Amino acid sequence: MLASVDDELLERARKAVASGVFARPAPPAVLNLSVALWQVETWWAGTALQHRRLSEATSPAHAMADVSMLVLALRNLLRAAYLAEKACPDGRIRAAILRFEARLPGLTEIRDVLEHFDEYAEGSGRFQKREPDQPPGNLIPRVALPPGGFLLKVGPHVLGAGATGLASDDLARTVIQALREALAGSKG
């Protein structure tokens, strides 16, 4: 999947540059659809890259670095889907967002703990403030590398390779299809 996603994105970029699309101003609605499409494709590619890197992880430190980048890519993929929903109020996008959030509960909190590790080390993280009864050390991210995947545990939340891959693929494919259809309709 990774090579085809990368190859497709590169080919589309080459065609766009050759067509002079960057020289023509786009109407705002088309621009919003295009930006949303670009962001969904970009962050979906980011999730694919991190899944591949995690499949090759050889140490907990390597895995922790890559799973941190995967969580960032997953969260930004979700943000791009929200942008897409604003630009293209299609029921399929809303349904895909809901499926993604159901498959990856706690993603926002996990990202917050990973990104603001310094605040959590000092006991002043946002999640700690909302749930002050968390046992000491409960929010320390832990990663495991079972055969064929990874597991990340942060507080009560656990992410695994199967759920993150399925969630990101479903969300991205659904949103991309809806956006491409909307873009095709806006040009005709």
C-alpha positions in Angstrom: 0.0 0.0 0.0 2.7 2.5 0.9 4.5 2.5 -2.5 1.2 2.9 -4.3 0.1 5.8 -2.0 3.5 7.5 -2.5 3.6 6.9 -6.2 0.1 8.1 -6.7 0.7 11.3 -4.7 3.9 12.1 -6.6 2.2 11.5 -10.0 -0.7 13.7 -9.1 1.7 16.4 -8.0 3.7 16.2 -11.2 0.6 16.5 -13.3 -0.7 19.4 -11.3 2.6 21.3 -11.8 2.7 20.5 -15.5 -0.9 21.6 -16.0 -0.1 25.0 -14.5 -2.8 24.5 -11.9 -0.7 26.5 -9.3 -0.7 29.5 -11.6 -4.5 29.8 -11.7 -6.5 31.1 -8.7 -9.2 28.7 -7.7 -12.6 29.7 -6.5 -12.8 29.5 -2.6 -15.1 26.4 -2.5 -12.8 24.5 -4.9 -9.7 25.7 -3.0 -11.2 24.5 0.3 -12.0 21.1 -1.2 -8.5 20.9 -2.7 -6.8 21.8 0.6 -8.9 19.3 2.5 -8.0 16.6 -0.1 -4.3 17.4 0.1 -4.3 17.3 3.9 -6.2 13.9 4.0 -3.8 12.4 1.4 -0.8 13.8 3.2 -1.7 12.5 6.7 -2.9 9.2 5.3 0.5 8.8 3.7 2.1 9.7 7.0 0.2 7.0 8.8 1.3 4.4 6.2 4.9 5.5 6.5 4.8 5.2 10.3 3.1 1.8 10.1 5.9 0.5 7.9 8.6 1.9 10.2 6.9 0.3 13.2 6.8 -3.0 11.4 10.6 -2.7 11.2 11.2 -1.4 14.8 14.0 -3.2 16.6 14.0 -1.5 20.0 11.5 0.1 22.4 13.1 3.5 21.8 12.8 3.1 18.0 9.2 2.0 18.4 8.3 4.9 20.8 9.6 7.5 18.4 7.7 6.0 15.5 4.5 5.4 17.4 4.6 9.1 18.6 4.8 10.2 14.9 2.0 7.7 14.0 -0.2 9.2 16.7 0.5 12.7 15.3 -0.3 11.6 11.8 -3.5 9.9 13.0 -4.7 13.0 14.9 -3.9 15.2 11.9 -5.7 12.8 9.6 -8.8 13.2 11.8 -8.3 17.0 11.8 -8.1 16.9 8.0 -11.3 14.9 7.9 -13.0 17.6 10.0 -11.8 20.2 7.5 -13.1 18.1 4.7 -16.5 17.8 6.4 -16.7 21.7 6.6 -15.8 22.0 2.9 -18.0 19.1 1.8 -21.0 18.4 4.1 -21.4 14.8 2.9 -22.9 12.2 5.3 -20.3 9.7 4.3 -17.6 11.9 5.8 -19.5 12.3 9.1 -20.0 8.5 9.3 -16.3 7.8 8.6 -15.3 10.3 11.3 -17.6 8.6 13.8 -16.2 5.1 12.9 -12.6 6.4 13.2 -13.3 7.9 16.6 -15.0 4.7 17.8 -12.1 2.6 16.6 -9.5 4.8 18.3 -11.0 6.1 21.5 -8.6 8.4 23.5 -6.5 9.4 20.5 -6.6 13.1 21.5 -5.6 12.3 25.0 -2.8 10.0 23.8 -1.5 12.7 21.5 -1.6 15.2 24.3 0.4 13.0 26.6 3.0 12.3 24.0 3.3 15.8 22.7 3.3 17.5 26.2 5.4 15.0 28.0 7.2 17.7 30.0 3.9 18.9 31.5 2.9 15.3 32.3 6.2 14.7 34.0 5.6 17.7 36.2 2.0 16.6 37.0 0.4 19.5 35.1 -0.9 17.9 32.0 -4.4 18.6 30.7 -5.5 15.0 31.2 -4.1 14.9 34.7 -6.0 18.1 35.6 -9.3 16.5 34.3 -8.7 13.2 36.1 -6.6 14.1 39.2 -7.1 10.6 40.7 -4.8 9.0 38.1 -2.2 6.7 39.9 1.3 8.1 39.7 3.0 6.8 36.5 -0.3 5.7 34.9 0.1 8.2 32.1 3.7 7.2 31.2 3.5 5.9 27.6 4.4 2.3 27.3 5.1 0.5 24.0 5.3 -3.2 23.3 6.3 -5.0 20.1 4.4 -8.2 19.8 5.0 -10.2 16.6 3.4 -8.4 13.6 2.6 -5.1 15.3 2.8 -2.8 18.2 0.8 -1.8 21.2 0.8 1.6 22.9 -0.7 2.1 26.3 -1.3 5.6 27.8 -3.4 5.6 30.9 -6.6 3.7 30.2 -6.1 3.9 26.4 -4.5 1.3 24.1 -3.7 1.6 20.4 -2.6 -1.3 18.3 -1.4 -1.8 14.7 -4.6 -3.4 13.5 -7.0 -0.8 14.8 -4.9 2.2 13.7 -4.4 0.8 10.1 -8.1 -0.1 9.6 -9.3 3.2 11.1 -6.9 5.4 9.0 -7.5 3.5 5.7 -11.3 3.6 6.1 -11.4 7.3 7.0 -9.0 8.4 4.3 -10.6 6.3 1.5 -14.1 7.5 2.4 -13.2 11.2 2.7 -11.0 11.1 -0.5 -13.8 9.6 -2.5 -16.3 12.2 -1.3 -13.9 15.1 -1.9 -13.0 13.9 -5.4 -16.7 13.5 -6.3 -17.3 17.0 -5.0 -14.4 18.4 -6.9 -15.5 16.7 -10.1 -19.0 18.2 -9.6 -17.6 21.7 -9.0 -15.7 21.6 -12.4 -18.6 20.5 -14.5 
